[in-house]
Each structure stands twice: as C-alpha cells, then as structure tokens.
C-alpha cells in the first residue's frame, strides 16, 4: 500500500503520509523533524503523539497549548540541543486555535523557517491541529500575515486521522473489552455505535462505563440491556430512528420515537427540522444508488454521509416502489407541517403525529 494518499483543501492538493510511518520512525530511533497530526479523530491523534512522547526524557520534553504558549520558551526549545536524550520532543496542542499575541505568529514561523533543517537532527516537533483549512475572518477573507498552516503544508510530515468506519470501530470496541476480560458481541458493539457518537473518545468512555457495570454484577459479558440502561440515545439519533421507522413502514415504532423525543423535551420545530434533514439526506443516497453504486462505503464516499446511515437507508429504500417520489412527497409534507407549526394553534406534537401518519400513507 502506498505511504501517501491525497488530501484536498482550499483547491490545493497536499500529500499526507500513512500513520504506519510513525511506528517505523520510532522503531528506527530517527524521530527528528516537524510533524503535523490533524483530522476528526482526536483519539488517534493523541494516541500517536503518546507514542512519540513515551520514548523521550521528561527533561527534554515541552508541551504548549492555547493557555500556555510562550514564544521565548518555544525558541529556547528549538534552538538548543537535548540534555538527556537523542531528541527534544515538543508538542504544540490545538495549534490552529491559539490566539497569538501581536507579531507572535510571525515570530513563530520565522523561528521555524530558520531552524527547519537543523530540527531534523535534534528535535521532534509535533503540531496537533483540527484542520489544515486556512482560517478566515467573518467576511470569508483569508486572514493576512504569515500562515502557520501554509508553513506546515510545505515543511511538515502530515498525518491525517479521519473517523473510522463502523466495522473498524466494532473490532476496536471488542478488543478493548477483551483486554478487560469482558465480552461484547458484534451486534451489541454495533448497537453502541447506533446510540452515541462514532468517535473513539466518547465510545471509549461509554464502553468503560459498561465494563465497570458488568464487573460490578460479577459478569464478564455486556448485554443489550446494559447498553439501553447506561447509554442514552442522542436526540439526533432518535430522530434518525424515527425517520428510518417511517422508511421501514413501521408507523407504531415512529410514534414511539416521537414520544421519546417528547420526553426529552425536544422542541417540535427542532424535531421537524431533523426529520426534514434526514429525508434530504435520502436524495443523494438514492441518486447514487440509481446510478449503479451499490456498495454502502462507495455511496458514503460519494455523498459524504456516514456509511452506517447509508447502509440502513439503502436497505429501507428498497421497500418502496418509487423511492425518489416517496422522498419528494415526504419533504413536501414536512414543508406543509412547518407552515402549520408556525401559523396554527393546534398542539405541536399532534401536528407531528399527523405528519408521520400522512407520510406512512404515501
């Protein structure tokens, strides 16, 4: 597999490296250089930063963030040789959110430019960022002055960490559970994904809670009941399940989801907005499926909609003779319901129940 993949931002293509290279560098002991770790999966970014920091001496380690960035200390770290290790290790956390003092960012880039070649010999400098998108002001104009992002694109080893696909997360959850001598089935691991964010930090927190609960009851198996008891569904996921119940032609289940949203005290207009958004997402999924793309991963990549949601949607749309017509009519009913919500005195939740009933009749 190639060590590079393509990453496009701001109409400019840059190259990111395979994260396996981090392991190779650590194994070789040659970790000098400038690194930028970025992306949506913060857990994996922190995990790989810890790989670097675990091999250095405390005396030769420095960490900076938005609360403690000191340009003079940074200069000292970059310009001096290590004392107890082969390399100094410096981590600049959340570098894209640091509010630099006047002239400080220019000075930072000047230091980096001056020492960028020497850094390879004695410093492992890591920037942790959310994105490599250029920052803009409120008008959408790129901010003037030196650009840290531009410098990193040109000079750093770039590693992007995207959200993991459901199959990988299921394996990861099972591996963590096994390390605690606890079992969880594929189906229950997937059920956890269905109830919470599909990012590793929140998933790890929820799994730790489930493991501790099972152990407190002298069990080594996580059950479906444990998950339902301890992991609350997010409102958005409940709205998604409501929409999916409509697609599956399960009217009673849709009403049940609506009642759950009512118990969460979610505003009816917000619920309607979520339902309409989920139906809007059906349009590109249906278009992709009609164009001959049948694999859920391929459709996810084409539409930008998460693979898990694509998989459920494609299966549900097969129950309808004319999916496109069904989606458009449903969206029309959502628009009519929106008008009624804002212009009549009828009970809000009754209007939502009528909407579900009308969609079920299409």
TILUMDREN-986801 format. One record per residue (C-alpha): residue in one letter; x, y, z. Coordinates in steps of 0.001 Angstrom, whole numbers. Each point is the difference from the previous one (the first is absolute). Example, Ala and Ser with C-alpha at 12.3 -4.5 7.8 and 13.67 -1.06 7.14 Angstrom:
2
<'a' <12300 -4500 7800>>
<'s' <1370 3440 -660>>
***
This chain:
362
<'x' <0 0 0>>
<'x' <1327 3457 -846>>
<'x' <1269 2152 2851>>
<'x' <-1879 2949 -1409>>
<'x' <-3596 940 -604>>
<'x' <-1417 3152 -1443>>
<'x' <-1583 2676 2134>>
<'x' <-1637 3059 -1608>>
<'x' <-691 3248 1803>>
<'x' <-605 3466 -1336>>
<'x' <399 -1237 -3590>>
<'x' <3569 -1054 733>>
<'x' <1100 -3615 184>>
<'x' <2510 -1004 2644>>
<'x' <1435 -3358 970>>
<'x' <-612 -1750 3301>>
<'x' <1979 -2978 1176>>
<'x' <-1108 -3397 1218>>
<'x' <-75 -34 3845>>
<'x' <2028 -3231 -89>>
<'x' <2994 2201 -801>>
<'x' <-187 1316 3588>>
<'x' <611 -3522 1314>>
<'x' <2859 -469 -2464>>
<'x' <1688 3231 1108>>
<'x' <-361 -838 3682>>
<'x' <1371 -3500 -572>>
<'x' <2997 1401 -1862>>
<'x' <644 2610 2677>>
<'x' <157 2733 -2652>>
<'x' <-2905 2193 1086>>
<'x' <1431 3435 -775>>
<'x' <-2119 2346 -2094>>
<'x' <-3203 2001 -80>>
<'x' <-3268 -1919 198>>
<'x' <-3600 1139 -382>>
<'x' <-2729 -2370 1195>>
<'x' <-3511 1154 -872>>
<'x' <-3523 -1190 -734>>
<'x' <-3333 -904 1575>>
<'x' <1134 -2966 2102>>
<'x' <1709 1663 2950>>
<'x' <471 -3287 1843>>
<'x' <2342 -1336 -2684>>
<'x' <1875 3303 -169>>
<'x' <656 -96 3759>>
<'x' <814 -3718 -163>>
<'x' <2740 596 -2569>>
<'x' <1354 3038 1846>>
<'x' <359 -2187 3093>>
<'x' <2108 -2408 -2056>>
<'x' <2507 2785 -563>>
<'x' <-51 1429 3522>>
<'x' <404 -3400 1664>>
<'x' <3525 -432 -1355>>
<'x' <1499 3300 1198>>
<'x' <1279 1228 3351>>
<'x' <-2174 2395 2020>>
<'x' <2833 2485 102>>
<'x' <-13 265 -3798>>
<'x' <-3777 251 -427>>
<'x' <-2163 3121 -322>>
<'x' <-3718 427 -674>>
<'x' <-1737 3163 -1220>>
<'x' <-3672 822 -471>>
<'x' <-2337 2974 -270>>
<'x' <337 740 3740>>
<'x' <3758 -226 418>>
<'x' <1630 835 -3324>>
<'x' <3218 1925 602>>
<'x' <1947 1075 -3076>>
<'x' <3242 447 1962>>
<'x' <-185 -3464 1526>>
<'x' <-851 -1414 -3415>>
<'x' <3093 1666 -1467>>
<'x' <2160 -1450 2780>>
<'x' <-1331 -3499 -642>>
<'x' <590 160 -3746>>
<'x' <3426 1650 147>>
<'x' <1688 -2155 2678>>
<'x' <1178 -3611 20>>
<'x' <-1476 -2728 2231>>
<'x' <1651 -835 3310>>
<'x' <-1200 -3487 976>>
<'x' <-1265 -1377 -3334>>
<'x' <879 -180 -3671>>
<'x' <-2899 2335 -804>>
<'x' <-1983 2701 1669>>
<'x' <-3748 -548 -383>>
<'x' <-2318 3009 -221>>
<'x' <-3760 -195 -523>>
<'x' <-2127 2988 -999>>
<'x' <-3582 -1039 781>>
<'x' <-2998 1437 -1856>>
<'x' <2363 2224 -1956>>
<'x' <-2792 1247 -2265>>
<'x' <-1896 1509 2976>>
<'x' <2855 1859 1691>>
<'x' <-681 3729 172>>
<'x' <3472 1381 -556>>
<'x' <999 3378 1363>>
<'x' <839 2727 -2456>>
<'x' <2940 -1080 -2159>>
<'x' <343 -3318 1834>>
<'x' <-1151 -2208 -2866>>
<'x' <2374 1706 -2408>>
<'x' <2796 -581 2488>>
<'x' <-981 -3649 377>>
<'x' <166 -592 -3748>>
<'x' <3289 1898 -179>>
<'x' <1482 -2330 2636>>
<'x' <-1318 -3056 -1810>>
<'x' <1365 1189 -3322>>
<'x' <3398 743 1510>>
<'x' <382 -3358 1731>>
<'x' <-2044 -2323 -2261>>
<'x' <3066 -1812 -1357>>
<'x' <1796 -261 3363>>
<'x' <-3140 -1271 1760>>
<'x' <375 -3366 -1765>>
<'x' <3192 -650 1972>>
<'x' <-1146 614 3566>>
<'x' <-3719 932 316>>
<'x' <-3250 -1874 -524>>
<'x' <-2501 2850 -374>>
<'x' <-3685 -988 -158>>
<'x' <-2932 2256 -859>>
<'x' <-3454 -1288 899>>
<'x' <-2762 1628 -2067>>
<'x' <-3650 -520 -835>>
<'x' <334 1008 -3632>>
<'x' <2408 1375 -2579>>
<'x' <-2621 2333 -1416>>
<'x' <1209 3593 -129>>
<'x' <-1719 2159 2625>>
<'x' <-2181 2886 -1208>>
<'x' <-1584 3068 1500>>
<'x' <-3776 485 317>>
<'x' <-259 1161 -3610>>
<'x' <1590 -3221 -1259>>
<'x' <3258 1738 -944>>
<'x' <3190 -1833 912>>
<'x' <1784 1699 2859>>
<'x' <3090 1961 -921>>
<'x' <3486 -622 1359>>
<'x' <2136 -3092 229>>
<'x' <-1826 -3306 -215>>
<'x' <946 -2852 2315>>
<'x' <-2216 -2312 -2041>>
<'x' <1819 877 -3213>>
<'x' <3381 -580 1668>>
<'x' <-1061 -3420 1285>>
<'x' <-1384 -1031 -3382>>
<'x' <3370 727 -1562>>
<'x' <2368 -1241 2707>>
<'x' <-1664 -2464 2396>>
<'x' <-663 -3716 -118>>
<'x' <-3795 58 -299>>
<'x' <-2191 -2718 1513>>
<'x' <-3786 148 -269>>
<'x' <-2222 -1996 2359>>
<'x' <-3557 -357 -1285>>
<'x' <-2974 -1534 1764>>
<'x' <139 -3774 -146>>
<'x' <-2572 -2100 -1894>>
<'x' <-2488 -1942 2164>>
<'x' <1663 -3374 -672>>
<'x' <3330 1271 1375>>
<'x' <-1668 1530 3052>>
<'x' <-1794 -3254 770>>
<'x' <3309 -1897 -55>>
<'x' <1587 2678 2162>>
<'x' <-2795 -122 2600>>
<'x' <238 -3793 177>>
<'x' <3792 203 393>>
<'x' <-259 2468 2891>>
<'x' <-2668 -2112 1683>>
<'x' <2154 -3123 -409>>
<'x' <2952 1796 1622>>
<'x' <-2257 367 3071>>
<'x' <-1056 -3676 -160>>
<'x' <-3456 1063 -1129>>
<'x' <-1963 -1179 -3023>>
<'x' <-2216 2000 -2318>>
<'x' <-1644 -1362 -3142>>
<'x' <320 1606 -3424>>
<'x' <-3705 833 138>>
<'x' <252 1758 3372>>
<'x' <3145 1857 -1018>>
<'x' <-1893 1243 -3054>>
<'x' <-2924 932 2259>>
<'x' <2332 2268 1987>>
<'x' <916 1748 -3256>>
<'x' <-3710 449 -636>>
<'x' <-504 1780 3317>>
<'x' <2919 2391 242>>
<'x' <2633 1906 -1956>>
<'x' <2149 -2135 -2254>>
<'x' <3203 1538 1293>>
<'x' <2488 -1871 2118>>
<'x' <164 2189 3118>>
<'x' <-3767 -55 724>>
<'x' <-184 -3663 -1012>>
<'x' <2856 -879 2378>>
<'x' <-1732 1862 2836>>
<'x' <-3270 -1835 -606>>
<'x' <1719 -3386 -260>>
<'x' <1944 573 3241>>
<'x' <-3312 736 1701>>
<'x' <-1512 -3229 -1350>>
<'x' <3020 -2087 987>>
<'x' <-2 1349 3562>>
<'x' <-3744 -582 303>>
<'x' <291 -3611 -1189>>
<'x' <2860 -652 2420>>
<'x' <-1994 1504 2867>>
<'x' <-2575 -2709 -643>>
<'x' <2659 -2717 -218>>
<'x' <-559 -436 -3734>>
<'x' <2496 -26 -2863>>
<'x' <-2550 576 -2770>>
<'x' <-1504 3325 -1083>>
<'x' <-3673 -434 -878>>
<'x' <-2471 1953 -2104>>
<'x' <-1831 891 3215>>
<'x' <3198 1494 1447>>
<'x' <358 2239 -3043>>
<'x' <-3622 1153 124>>
<'x' <317 701 3726>>
<'x' <3275 1909 -37>>
<'x' <301 1659 -3414>>
<'x' <-2583 2635 -791>>
<'x' <-805 568 -3644>>
<'x' <801 3372 -1393>>
<'x' <-3020 1946 -1191>>
<'x' <1295 63 -3548>>
<'x' <373 -3786 -49>>
<'x' <-3551 -370 1328>>
<'x' <-1212 2252 -2842>>
<'x' <1966 -2154 -2438>>
<'x' <-1639 -3138 1385>>
<'x' <-3381 1699 -327>>
<'x' <681 702 -3677>>
<'x' <1324 -3505 -547>>
<'x' <-3139 -1443 1591>>
<'x' <-2055 1949 -2542>>
<'x' <2178 -1371 -2807>>
<'x' <-504 -3489 1390>>
<'x' <-3763 679 50>>
<'x' <-87 -545 3771>>
<'x' <-2407 2754 1021>>
<'x' <-354 -1108 3634>>
<'x' <3786 8 445>>
<'x' <168 3512 -1467>>
<'x' <-2621 1203 2500>>
<'x' <2006 -1664 2780>>
<'x' <3092 1965 -1064>>
<'x' <-2057 3197 -77>>
<'x' <-1154 -677 3560>>
<'x' <3617 -471 1093>>
<'x' <887 3347 -1536>>
<'x' <-2952 1556 1799>>
<'x' <1283 -1457 3295>>
<'x' <3404 1560 -738>>
<'x' <-1886 3328 -262>>
<'x' <1261 571 -3528>>
<'x' <-1751 2884 -1726>>
<'x' <-2395 -1180 -2765>>
<'x' <1463 2435 -2516>>
<'x' <3462 -1479 684>>
<'x' <-1344 -3543 -416>>
<'x' <-1582 986 -3303>>
<'x' <3286 1525 -1142>>
<'x' <1844 -3218 805>>
<'x' <-2587 -2126 -1812>>
<'x' <207 2262 -3057>>
<'x' <3798 -117 70>>
<'x' <36 -3785 133>>
<'x' <-2423 -155 -2934>>
<'x' <2184 2483 -1893>>
<'x' <2961 -2341 516>>
<'x' <-1997 -2723 -1746>>
<'x' <104 1878 -3300>>
<'x' <3764 -306 -722>>
<'x' <26 -3558 1368>>
<'x' <-2856 -980 -2328>>
<'x' <1645 1781 -2942>>
<'x' <3268 -1858 618>>
<'x' <-1806 -3323 276>>
<'x' <-1915 678 -3240>>
<'x' <3261 785 -1797>>
<'x' <1208 -3537 611>>
<'x' <2002 531 3188>>
<'x' <-1131 -2800 2300>>
<'x' <2767 -252 2610>>
<'x' <-827 2013 3153>>
<'x' <3630 1083 451>>
<'x' <152 1286 -3574>>
<'x' <-3275 1891 460>>
<'x' <1292 1449 3282>>
<'x' <3147 1209 -1712>>
<'x' <-2021 1475 -2869>>
<'x' <-2587 1772 2159>>
<'x' <1959 842 3141>>
<'x' <-2670 -1721 2128>>
<'x' <1180 -2489 2612>>
<'x' <202 -3613 -1189>>
<'x' <-2159 -1295 2856>>
<'x' <-2843 2338 -908>>
<'x' <394 -812 -3706>>
<'x' <-258 -3720 689>>
<'x' <-3265 340 1931>>
<'x' <-1458 2451 -2520>>
<'x' <759 -2079 -3096>>
<'x' <-1635 -3065 1564>>
<'x' <-3078 2019 998>>
<'x' <-419 1691 -3397>>
<'x' <-275 -3417 -1648>>
<'x' <-3418 -351 1638>>
<'x' <-1389 2782 -2187>>
<'x' <-959 -383 -3661>>
<'x' <954 3600 -834>>
<'x' <2489 1180 2666>>
<'x' <599 3373 -1668>>
<'x' <-3706 804 -150>>
<'x' <-437 -1124 3613>>
<'x' <2862 2260 1190>>
<'x' <-1256 3073 -1850>>
<'x' <-3599 -436 1197>>
<'x' <1260 -474 3560>>
<'x' <2012 3223 -210>>
<'x' <-3095 1820 -1318>>
<'x' <-1949 -1250 3021>>
<'x' <2816 1224 2277>>
<'x' <-262 3468 -1561>>
<'x' <-3773 47 501>>
<'x' <447 -1085 3618>>
<'x' <2532 2790 531>>
<'x' <-2522 2587 -1213>>
<'x' <-2676 -1403 2332>>
<'x' <2394 -65 2968>>
<'x' <622 3711 -457>>
<'x' <-3504 1131 -866>>
<'x' <-2612 -2077 1852>>
<'x' <-1038 -550 3603>>
<'x' <-160 -3786 -295>>
<'x' <2149 -1933 2511>>
<'x' <3522 -275 -1409>>
<'x' <540 -3697 656>>
<'x' <-3389 -805 -1541>>
<'x' <1179 1658 -3207>>
<'x' <3105 -2186 37>>
<'x' <-2116 -3112 519>>
<'x' <-2151 1039 -2966>>
<'x' <3182 452 -2058>>
<'x' <1153 -3540 808>>
<'x' <-3440 -1392 -812>>
<'x' <-146 1849 -3341>>
<'x' <3480 -1166 -1012>>
<'x' <-947 -3558 920>>
<'x' <-2894 232 -2517>>
<'x' <2234 829 -2975>>
***
